[in-house]
Amino acid sequence: MADNLDLAELNSEEEKPATPPPEGEQEGPHSARDLETVYDIPVQVSAVLGKAHMQVNQLLKLGRGAVVELDRKVGEAIDIYVNNRLVARGEVVVVEDRLGVTMTEIIKTDRG
């Protein structure tokens, strides 16, 4: 099941003191230093503006200037994936002469 958190809620959760793990279980990392070994692992980040479904013959008819209608409305949040897993929603922003994404909502999933 997925729960939606906004960034303020996520930050407030991070500030809570850690509770000790049940007896017999190892403790997780407590500081950024404990995570240094994973800092250089590359991940693929994708921002999906929307999707469209069409037949191959329609795709082959597309030419320069063709418009493909997506399944999202103007102003609707875009999906942000890390390694093909939905992790957040956000908005498109312009940073100097490039497009960027600002995260507005973190998607929390239960693993189990």
Buried (B, 14 or more C-beta within 10 A) or exposed (E): EEEEBEEEBBEEEEEEEEEEEEEEEEEEEEEEEEEEEEEEEEEEEEBEEEEEEEEEEEEEEEEEEEEEEEEBEEEEBBBBBEEEEBBBBBBEEEEEEEEEBEBBBBBBEEEE
